[in-house]
Amino acid sequence: MALLVIASCQLMVVLDITIVNIALPDIQRSLDFSTTSLAWVVNAYTLTFGGLLLLGGRVGDILGRRRVFVFGVLLFVLASLLGGLAQNEAQLLAARALQGVGGAIASPTALSLVSTTFREGPERNRAFGVFAAVSAGGGAIGLLAGGILVEYLNWRWVLFVNVPIGLLIALATPRFIQESERHPGHFDIAGALTSTVGMVLLVYGFIRAAQEGWRDTLTIASFVAAVVVLAVFIMVERRSRQPITPLHMFADRNRAGTYGIMLCLAAAIFGMFFFLTLFVQNVLGFSPLAAGFAFLPVSAVIAVGAGLASRFLPTFGPKPFMVVGALLAAGGLSWLTLTDVDSTYAGSVLGPMLVFSLGMGMEFVSLTLMALSNVSPLETGAASGLLNATQQVGGSLGLSILVTMYGTASRNEAAKQVPDFLAQATPVERLRFQRTGQLPAPWSDEVLTAGVSASFVMAAIFTVLAALIAIVVIQVRPSDLERLKGGSVPGGGV
């Protein structure tokens, strides 16, 4: 029951990143968003969620993880209710930002509770397997849930649905989860401020680059400011007696390698969901509900991969699953580069999507275990916050790079398609093209497909890089295998 409570919270927080995507057209019509400002319905959540994860993890370490977990869940519930009741653009964006704050408090604390609630060894391995499957599969579940809610109710229910779920989690937590030991200390205010501002600037820079390009003045300014603020953050942490992010955690090569692998894989999985959603709806003609069902096998196969990894980790260690998982993901993405306008879901999308998902299920269990291996109880919140922050930053950075690849390839393809369109278009179609600059189908399908295929090439490169990091950097010692089997290791950490 403790695992059900923790995993339910993580699912609620993770799927909120994608559940709103399906509802965006309805939100735009209902609240009169412009196309540009509509992107902030997603970005307001991502910015606050990614920027405050480190602080959220540290708060749980100091004040007690159960009480902080409940507070984060209730804040998320309140923000969801306000968002569902929003009557204008400003109200919805403020609610989405507040949702991100609640998620940033609850998510790293949930991961820490797994470490403190379950005994080291097979029990904790299984718990991490469930947690990782939920984290990795939440995006696909969000797409399906969003499609159902929008189709049969309305867009407000993609936010209202969090209210009863969150309240049940908050009520069940005191009954099934024990409070963790509170570690005396003080809040590293300077570190919290600089890390939060730096992360927000960095995430915003990536999102801005995806929208406006890498040469945009505000994009460049965001990156420059992020570098300056994060440099100040490192200086503050080196001098702090109780830093919000103990920098010595990066001295462990396995943990540093784990963060690097997560950075690459998050870029790939964010890109896969984003571009496949475009492809199945715009080229294959799926409705939002049908698109949601199309992604449902992703969650099932991720759960299979996570189960296999958690079952055999004590025997083989995490490294083989890190390598094989990344290579499977690379194979699935490479297969997706072959899609064209004549592709079908069963023939060209389902197979590579399942291969990719199997690899990601193996990866998330291994990465979660490795990130929290040999971490003292005092620092599990910081370690889990860093892992979650790396996932958000990697997803934003990777998606911006993939969108850049998409833009270049689609513009090149459009240059080829325009002459053919003009040769066959009616006067009305030519006039509409001159006014909007948008090609109609089937020419637009060719343009989109070329861009999507190019983006999958780059995503595959990210996963190959993750495999190389796992091969070169990760080292599993005999004591690590003994710890995974539940044996005691003198002097060993968590």
MOUR-V587888 format. One line per field, one symbol per residue. ss: DSSP state (a for helix, b for strand, c for the rest). burial: + if it has 16 or more other ideal C-beta (glycine too) atoms within 10 Angstrom, else -. Layout:
ss: ???
burial: ???
This chain:
ss: caaaaaaaaaaaaaaaaaacaaaaaaaaaaacccaaaacaaaaaaaaaaaaaaaaaaaaaaaacaaaaaaaaaaaaaaaaaaaaccccaaaaaaaaaaaaaaaaaaaaaaaaaaaaaccccaaaaaaaaaaaaaaaaaaaaaaaaaaaaaaaccccaaaaaaaaaaaaaaaaaaaaccccccccccccaaaaaaaaaaaaaaaaaaaaaaaaccccaaaaaaaaaaaaaaaaaaaaaaacccccccaaaaacaaaaaaaaaaaaaaaaaaaaaaaaaaaaaacccccaaaaaaacaaaaaaaaaaaaaaaaaaaaacaaaaaaaaaaaaaaaaaaaccccccccaaaaaaaaaaaaaaaaaaaaaaaaaaacccccaaaaaaaaaaaaaaaaaaaaaaaaaaaaaaaaaaaaaaaaaaaaaaaaccaaaaaaaaaaccccccaaaaaaaaaaaaaaaaaaaaaaaaaaaaaacccccaaaaaaacccccccccc
burial: -++-++++++++++++++++++++--++--+-+----+-+++++++++++++++++++++++++++++++++++++++++-+++-+--+--++-++++++++++++++++++++++++-+++-+++++++++++++++++++++++++++----++++++++--++--++-++---+--+--+----+-+++++++++++++++++++++--------+--++-++--++-+++-++--+-+++++--+----++-+++++++++++++++++++++++++-++-+-++-++-++--++-++++++++++--++--+++++++++++++++++++++-+-+-+-+--++--++++++++++++++++++++++++--+++++++++++++++++++++++++++++--++--++--+---+---+-------+-----+---++++++++++++++-++++++++++-++--++-+---++-++---------+
